[in-house]
Amino acid sequence: MQLGQAAINNNRIISNVASTSAGGGIYLGGAIQLNSLEMMNNTISRNGAGGPGGGIYLGSASQVNFLEMMSNTISLNTANGPG
């Protein structure tokens, strides 16, 4: 099985709300399977979630083999669950 690759680069993810669920800013839920995930030069700020993961949520059934994060600002995110 070949796993996919994804990149989240050069974004401003600000002031989003998932009021009754997870992942206010970025939601990687379900059973996503990635060989690599690259996140560079993003601002993830002031996002909120009614569940876990105010800024970023990676579901428990998900698989990411290699995560590269560089030059991101992740701040002031809130969640009513873990993360």
CORJO-V984775 format. One record per helix or strand of 2 or more residues. SS is the DSSP state (a for helix, b for strand). FROM is the first residue (numbers start at 0). LEN is the number of residues. If there is no record, write none. Layout:
ss=SS from=FROM len=LEN
ss=SS from=FROM len=LEN
//
This chain:
ss=b from=3 len=6
ss=b from=11 len=3
ss=b from=16 len=2
ss=b from=25 len=3
ss=b from=32 len=8
ss=b from=42 len=3
ss=b from=47 len=2
ss=b from=55 len=3
ss=b from=62 len=8
ss=b from=72 len=3
ss=b from=77 len=2
//
